[in-house]
Amino acid sequence: QVQVKESGGGEVQAGGSLRLSCAASGSTAVWHTMGWHRQAPGGQREFVASMTSGGTPNYARIAEDRFTISRDNRDNTMTLQMTALRPEDTGVYYCAARQWGSPWSGAVWGQGTQVTVSS
């Protein structure tokens, strides 16, 4: 069974940093795109960043210049290094993995990890 699992969430003060990790298991295939989305309390899930298996990153404006995504195709893992965190970055962060041509709605999603940024 293919699964995706996040780790590394927590609480941090504004201006601080957190590193989120994601591991995809249950398949030896290399996922074409792995990415992060987040959902703030009362809000909709929004795209944060993604990276293709070829190493091409894509960032939402909310993540540019503050977040860095990386991945290791050898073990289907991914990280999101977040710096200069703001209270509005608070939310549940989800890792997802999808194959080429599949929309995010068709991706394999994790259960999410909570990130809380206090002012």
C-alpha positions as CSV (number, residue, x, y, z in Angstrom):
1,Q,0.0,0.0,0.0
2,V,1.4,3.3,-1.0
3,Q,1.6,5.8,1.8
4,V,3.0,9.3,2.4
5,K,3.9,10.4,5.9
6,E,5.0,13.8,7.1
7,S,7.0,14.7,10.2
8,G,8.7,17.7,11.7
9,G,5.9,20.0,12.5
10,G,5.7,21.9,15.8
11,E,5.4,25.3,17.4
12,V,7.8,28.1,16.8
13,Q,7.9,31.8,17.4
14,A,7.6,34.3,14.5
15,G,10.9,34.6,12.7
16,G,11.9,31.1,13.6
17,S,12.5,28.1,11.4
18,L,11.2,24.6,11.0
19,R,12.1,21.7,8.8
20,L,9.4,19.3,7.5
21,S,10.1,15.9,6.1
22,C,8.0,13.6,4.0
23,A,8.6,9.9,3.1
24,A,6.7,8.0,0.5
25,S,6.6,4.2,0.9
26,G,5.0,1.2,-0.6
27,S,6.3,1.8,-4.1
28,T,9.6,1.5,-5.7
29,A,8.6,3.9,-8.4
30,V,10.0,7.4,-8.3
31,W,7.2,9.9,-8.0
32,H,7.2,12.5,-10.8
33,T,6.3,15.3,-8.4
34,M,6.3,15.6,-4.7
35,G,5.0,18.7,-3.0
36,W,3.6,20.5,0.0
37,H,0.3,22.1,0.6
38,R,-1.1,23.7,3.7
39,Q,-4.4,24.5,5.2
40,A,-4.9,27.3,7.7
41,P,-7.7,27.1,10.3
42,G,-11.0,27.8,8.5
43,G,-9.2,28.1,5.2
44,Q,-8.8,26.1,2.1
45,R,-5.9,23.9,1.2
46,E,-3.3,25.9,-0.8
47,F,-0.2,25.0,-2.7
48,V,3.1,25.8,-1.1
49,A,5.9,24.2,-3.1
50,S,6.8,21.1,-5.2
51,M,9.7,19.5,-6.9
52,T,9.9,17.1,-9.8
53,S,12.0,14.0,-9.9
54,G,14.3,16.0,-12.2
55,G,14.9,18.5,-9.4
56,T,12.8,21.4,-10.8
57,P,11.2,23.3,-7.9
58,N,8.0,25.3,-8.0
59,Y,7.1,27.7,-5.2
60,A,4.0,29.6,-4.4
61,R,4.5,33.3,-3.7
62,I,3.9,32.7,-0.1
63,A,7.0,30.5,0.0
64,E,9.4,32.3,-2.3
65,D,12.6,33.5,-0.6
66,R,11.6,31.8,2.7
67,F,11.1,28.2,2.0
68,T,13.4,25.7,0.3
69,I,12.2,22.3,-1.0
70,S,14.5,19.4,-1.7
71,R,14.0,15.7,-2.3
72,D,16.0,12.5,-2.6
73,N,14.7,10.2,-5.4
74,R,16.7,7.3,-4.0
75,D,14.3,6.8,-1.1
76,N,11.4,9.0,-2.1
77,T,11.8,11.5,0.6
78,M,11.3,15.2,0.6
79,T,12.0,18.1,2.9
80,L,10.7,21.7,3.3
81,Q,13.0,24.0,5.1
82,M,11.0,27.0,6.3
83,T,12.6,30.2,7.6
84,A,11.4,33.6,8.7
85,L,8.1,32.0,9.7
86,R,5.1,34.2,10.3
87,P,1.9,33.7,12.2
88,E,0.0,33.4,8.9
89,D,2.1,30.3,8.1
90,T,0.2,28.5,10.8
91,G,-1.7,25.5,9.6
92,V,-1.6,21.8,8.7
93,Y,1.1,21.0,6.2
94,Y,0.4,18.1,3.8
95,C,2.8,16.2,1.7
96,A,1.6,14.7,-1.5
97,A,3.1,12.6,-4.3
98,R,1.8,12.3,-7.8
99,Q,2.8,10.8,-11.1
100,W,3.3,12.6,-14.4
101,G,0.0,13.9,-15.8
102,S,-1.9,13.4,-12.6
103,P,-3.5,16.4,-10.8
104,W,-3.0,17.0,-7.2
105,S,-6.5,15.7,-6.6
106,G,-5.2,12.4,-7.8
107,A,-2.1,12.4,-5.6
108,V,-1.3,10.3,-2.6
109,W,-1.6,12.5,0.4
110,G,-0.3,12.3,3.9
111,Q,-2.3,13.0,7.1
112,G,-0.6,16.3,7.7
113,T,1.6,17.8,10.3
114,Q,0.7,20.8,12.4
115,V,2.8,24.0,12.2
116,T,2.0,26.7,14.7
117,V,3.8,30.1,14.5
118,S,3.2,32.3,17.5
119,S,3.7,36.1,17.5
